[in-house]
Structures are given as structure tokens and as C-alpha cells.
């Protein structure tokens, strides 16, 4: 029988029975009734007749099928079963694939219990800045210079802080690789001192009491929507993270008890948190409840039912009132509270940290639960609210109702 040709293959039509058209040397094309066309190699090994799949036509051409047949025959000549060799190669490839940096990184990412926005950010860093360069490399082969080259590319575009954070994530991924038996050491640790220093960057916050009083007066003079105005007044009283504030739900708030219970799913540290509400905070929320009490969210998005207030609403309001990014931010209220609760009101640092929902542990190393020191924290939050009232009313020695221009001038004078 003459060897096959591409023309002969194309002319052979599928029939109701499986067909085999032979090329020679054990190679043939198997055509199913549904016109699937598989290259097969028929051979004998240890006295048994066996078959080896060589691919699908036309993806595997006649010439490539013949080349694979010859490779299989060479294995036979060396006493190697081509089928077993193929399985071993596939297993090695699969094992190699499970050991690449990208595979290990995606495993590690899937196990992180982060808030969705941060998960998306870290995933984007990996996809854009790391995987294209080292994603396909086995983690066991990666060295410090490999990670340094990745970091240098990030630094070259001026993202120094991102370079540090991405390398921190890479180090965590390598530690996970060690724990799962796919690497022996963490080369990222060798980069200490090799990266450009990260700039000191804190959330802008006013920590001088008199200046903060000027900011409080401005917040209480805001003339925008009631939802944003209420958020501005409440933010310094509760000093939670901006995302926790804007996504607050009425079902979490007990106005009679003066408690706001934030579920773990919305907390950065994934631990439920209780915020005692001072009487001033309760008053703000009772007033707002008349407007938004039928909504899910305490601060609903205007014109978009079922969604919370925009993440830039408070920040935009601050900018509208003339406070730039180097003066005040929504997150900055936390730094202000941390400083003044300690320095001005004398509360214990661990109580303050606990109210900030930072990781605080007892003397035995156990994390405090969400109601730990609730009585003392309740007292602290009321003292804090009273202190803020005093600051707000201290201009010229007594309560005033200044114009926006006077507020801005007052704040500028106090900070100069």
C-alpha cells in the first residue's frame, strides 16, 4: 500500500464505521463516524501489541505525525516503551506546571481572606508586574536577582512604594512555596537594602488640637447633601476606616444601646468590631434615620438604589471646603484620634488601638475579642465626643458660627 498523502486524507470521507488508513511503519489515521481524525502508532513491546496517540489531524500534519512515529521507533530501539515515556513526560510537565511562581502565587492569593478591593489590587500587581517576567519559572529556581529585576522595572516608572509592597507579597508567596514543599528558601529576603527607600507617606491628618477645632467647625458648616454632611460629622466621632463608614448598614446599628457592630466580612483584619456610639453620634444617626432609615445603607448612594455612598464623597467634600490632600483626608481622622486620645485625654494606648480595630493581643498572646474592654471604650468614646465639642467651640473663647471664609482663615492661622 502506497504511503498516505494530504490529498488522499482530505478525500477520505467519514462513514458509519471507524476507518483506518495506513501510512506505513505502524502509522495510521483513524477516522470516526463523526469525522474525528486521530493519528495512531501501532507497535509491539514485551510481546504485546500497543498503540500510541500522536495527535489530531489537521492540527498534527502528516509530516509531523511521521516525525513523531520516528521518535517513537527510536525509543523502541533503545528498549523504551513510547506510551510509558509519554505518560512520564506528561507527569513531569504537570509537576513543573504546579511549581511555577504563577501557580504558587495564585494558590496563595486564593487563600487570602482580604477585602475584595485589596485582593483585586494585589492580583493586578502580580498580573501586570510579576507574572510576565517570572510567572512561568519554577519557584525552586528563582534567585534574588530575578526578583530584583522585577522590582527595578517597577522602580523605573517611579512606583517606589509599590515596588516594596509587591516584593513583600512575593516574599509571602515564596514562604508559602517553602511550606508546601516546592522551594527550599526565600530569596526575596536577600533584597534587604537593595531597593530604593520607600517614601514616608502617611494619611494627612491634623493633630494640633486648635487646628483640628477649625476643621470640625468646617465639617459642621458643610452645606451639601444631608447624607454627606452626616458622614462628615460622624467620621471624627467614630474614626473607623472610610470604607467601613460609607458601607455602614442600619441593621448593624443599635441606637438605643449606642452600639454599631461591624461584621468581620467588612473589616480589614476580618474580625468583627464594635464601635460604641457617643450621644453626639447617636443624635446624628437618629436625625439621618428619618431620611435613610428605609434604605439598607446608612449613607446610601444618591440616585443609585441599593448602593452605598461613593468612596470619594467625603474626600470630595473636604476638597470643596478647601482642605487639600496634604491637610486632611477621611482616613486621617484615625491618626488624629490615635494622637489626641493618648496625648490630650490620656487613654491607654492598647484601648485606643483596640478601638482602631488594630491587632491587639492580651498578655497570653491571644487576640482580644470584639467586646473586650467595651465599658472602658464606651467611656473613652463619650469623652472623645465631648472633647471634640470643646475643640469646635473654642474659637475666640466660645461657641461661634463662622463663615466658610473665616473657617479657612482660622485654620490657616492656627497651622502657621
N, C-alpha and C positions, 0 to 999 in steps of 0.2 A: 504494500500500500504506500503510495507516494506521501511525502510529508505534507502537513497542512499548509494552507496559505490563508492570508487575511480574507481574500475573495471567497474562498471555499467556506470559511467560517460565517461570513456575512450571508452567504446564500443558503446556509442550512437553517431551516425554519423549525420552530418548536412543534412537537407533535403531542399526541395523547400519552405517549410513553417517554420515559427518560432515554435520551440518546447519548452515545459515546462516540466521539470522532477522534481518531488516534493520529498522533504526530510521529511517534517512534521513540525508542529508548525509554518506554514506560510513561511517556507524557500523553495525556489525552484531555479533551474538553468535554465536560459533562453538561448536557443541556436538558433542563427540567421542562415539564409540560407548561410551566408558567414562564418559560424562556429565561430562567436564571442560568448563567453560564459560568461554571467553575473549572479552573484548571486543576487537574489531579496528576500526581506522580505515583505510579504503581511500582512496588519493589518488593523484594524478599529480604528478611532479616531474621537470623537464627531459625531459618527453615519456615518462617511464617510469612504469608503474603500480607502486605500492609499498603496503606495509601496515605499520601501527604497532600494537603490542600496548599496550592500555590497562589491562590488569588482569584479574583473575579474578572472575566473579560467584559468590556474592553479596557477597564482601568489597568489591568495587567495585560499588556500586549503579548502577541505571540513570541516576539523576540525576548521579552523579559521572562516569560514562562520557560522558554528554553534555557535561559541563563540560570534560573532557579533550579531547573532539573539538573543541570551540570553541577551546580554547587552541591545538590543532594547526592549525586553519584560520587562526587569526591569524598563526601563524608562516609559513604558506604565503603569506599576503597580503604579508608582509614579505620574501618571497623566501628563507625559511629552510626547509631540509628537516627536518621534525619528527623523523625517525629519527636523523639525524646530531646534531640538537640533544639528543636523549635520550641518545645514546652519550656525547657530550661532558659532559653533566651528571653521568652516572654515573661517568665517569672522574675528574671534579673532586671528586666526593663521596668516591670511593675514595682519592684522593690526600690529601684533607683528613683522612680517617679514619686513614691511615697516619702522619699528622703530629701526631696528638693526643698530649698528655702521657701518657695511659694507654698508648697503643700503643707509644710510645717506651720508656716505663718497663718494660713487660712484655718488650720485646725485650732491654733491658739486664739485667733480672732473669734472663732465660733464659740469659744468657751468663756469669753469676756461678758460680764454682766454690766455693761455700761449703758448710759442713757443713749438712745438712738443717734442723737446728733453727734456725740463724740465717737461712736462706733463708725459712723459714716466718714468722719474726718480721718481717723486712723486708717481705715480701709483705703481712702483716697490717697493718703500718703504712700501706702505700700504699692498700690497700683501704678501711681504716677512717678514715684521717686526711687523705688527699691526693686520691684519685680522685673522691670525691663533690663536691669543690669545684673542682678544675682539671683533672680527668681528660679531659674532653671538649674542652678548649681546645687550639688549635694551639700547639705549643711555641714557634713563632716569634713569637707574640703575647703570651706571658707576660712580665710585668714584675715587678720586685722587690716592689711592694705586693701582688701576687697571692700570692706565697709568704709574705710577712709575715702576711697574713690567715690563711693556713693554720697558720703557726706560733703565732699568737696564740690560736687556738682550742685548740691543744694545751696551751699555757701556762696557759690559763684553768682547766683541770682539774688543774693542779698538776704536770703531767708535763714539767718544765723540761728535764731531761736528754734525754727522748725527743724534745722539740722540736728540740734541737740535732742529735741523731743523724738524725732524719728530714730536716732541712734539708741535712745532709751528703749523704745519699742523693740528695736532689733535685738538689743541685749536680752530683753524679756523673752523674745522668741527663741533665741539661742539657749537660754536656760531651760525653756520648755523642751527643746530638742535633746538636751542632755538628760532631762528627767524621763523622756520617752525612749532613751537608748539609741538615739540617732546621731549624737555628737558627743565628743569627749570633753570639750571645753568651750568657753565663751570668749571668742576673740574680740568682741566689742569692748570688753573690759580693758583691753590693751590700748584703747583710743584715749584714755585719760590724759588730758593735757595736749592732745593733738588737734582738737577742734578749736576754731576761733571762739573766743569767750562770748557767751550769750549776753546780750544787753540786759541790764537790770530793768525790768518792766513790771510795775505794779499798777493795779487799777487806781486811777486818780481818785483821791479821797481827801476831804478837808478834815483835819484832826485838831485844828485850833478851835477851842470852844466858841469864841466870839464870832469867828468867821463862819462856823457851822450854823450859828444862830441866824446869820444873814441868809444862808441857803434855805434854812427852814422857813423863814419868812417868805422867801420867794416861792417855795413849794405851796404854801398855804394861800398865795395870791394868784396861783395859776388860773387862767380864765378859759381853759379849753373844756373838753367834754368832762362830764362828771366821773366817768369811768377812769379816765387817765388822771384826773385831779385826785380821786380817791387813792389810786395806786401810788401817786407821788407822796401823799400824806402818810400812807401806811408803810411805805418802803423803809424809812428810817426807824419806825417803831418796831418792826419785826426783823429787820436786817437778814432776811433769807436771800438766797440766790435769785437773780432776776427771773430765771425760768420757773422757779418754784412759786414765785409770787404771781406771775401772769397766768399760770395754769391752775391756780387755786380753784377748787370746786366747792360749791355751797354745802355739799354732802359731808365735807371734811370739817366744816366749821360749826362749833357749838357755841353760840353767842351767849347763852345763859351760863354755861360753865366757864366761858372765856378761854376756850382752847381751840387750837387749829391743829388737826392731826394729819400730817402729810404722809401718804403711803410710801413704802420703800421703793416702789417702781418709779417714782419721780425724783428720788433723792440721788445725788451724785454718788454717795457711798453705799447706795442700795440698802439702807437701813431706815425703817420708819422713824419719823421725827415729830415731836410735839412742840408747838410754839404757844406758850402762854400769852394770852392777849390782855394787855393793859386796858383799863376802862376807856382810854382815849381811842385805842384801836377798835374796841367793841363799838364805840359810838360811830366811828367812820363806817364800819361794816353794817351797822343797823340802818344807817342813812342810805347806804348804797343798796341794801337788800330791797328797799322799796322800788328800785329801778331794775335791778338784775336778778332779783330773788327767784324768778321763774326760770332763769337760764341754768344750765349746768355749771357754767363758769362764773366765778365772782366778777371777773373782768372779761366779759365777752368781747369778741371782735365786732366792731361796728360794721353792720351790713353783711356779715358772714355768719349765718346761724350755725351753732354747734362748734364754733372755733374760739379759742381764747384770744385775748388781746395780742397784737403784734409784738414780736420780741424787741422791736425798736421803738415802741410807743413812748416808754418812759425816757429813753435816751433822746429821742427827738424833742420831747417836751423840755428837757434840760437845755438842749441846744437852742430851742426857741426862746428860752428865757435868758440866753446869753452865757451859759456855762459851757465852755469848750471841753474837749476831751482831756485836756491836761488839768482841769479843775474838778470836775465831778462826773461820776458815772453811776449807773444803777447798782453796780457791784461794789462801788466804793463805800456805800453805807455800812457794809460789813467791816471794812477796815476802820471806819470811824468808830463804830460800836466797840470793836475789839480794843481800840486805844483808850477811849474815854471811859468805858466801863471799868477799866483797870486803873488808869491814872487819875481820873476825876472822881469816880464813885467808889473805888477801892474793892471791887468784887474779885473773888478768887479767879485766877486765870483758867483753872480747869472747868469752873462753872461757865465762864464765858465761852470757852472752846466747845463745851458741850452744847450750848445754845446756838453756836455757829454750825452745829452738825459736823464738827471735825471728829476725827478718830481719837477718842479719849478712852483710856483704859484704867481700870481700878488697880490697886497695889498688887493684885494677883495676876495682872496681865489680861484680865477679861474685859471685853468691851462693855461699857455701860449700856443698859437698855434705854429705850426711848423715854421712859418716865423717871429715870434716875434724877435725884435732886430736884424733882418737879416743884416742890414747895419753895425751895430757895431760888429756883429760876423764875418762878412766878413773882416772887418779891422783887427780884432783880429787874424784870421787865417792867413792873409798875414804877420802880424808882427811875428807870431809864426814861420812861414816857414823861414822868413829872420833870425830870432834868431837861428833856428836850423842850417842854413847855417853858421852863425858866429861860433857856437859851433864846428861844424865839421871842420872848418878851423883854429881853434885856437891852434892847437898843435905847440909848439915852435914858436908861434907868427905869423904863416902864413899858407897858404894852403900847404898841403903835400899829397903825395900818398903813404902811408906806406904799408909795407908788412904785411901779417896776423900776423906774429910773433911780429912785432913792435906794431901792434894794441893791441894784448893781453897784452904785457908788459906795454904799455902806460896805458891801463885801470887798470891793477893791481896796478901800481904805484899811480894812481890817487885816488884809493879807499883805499890804505893802510894808 
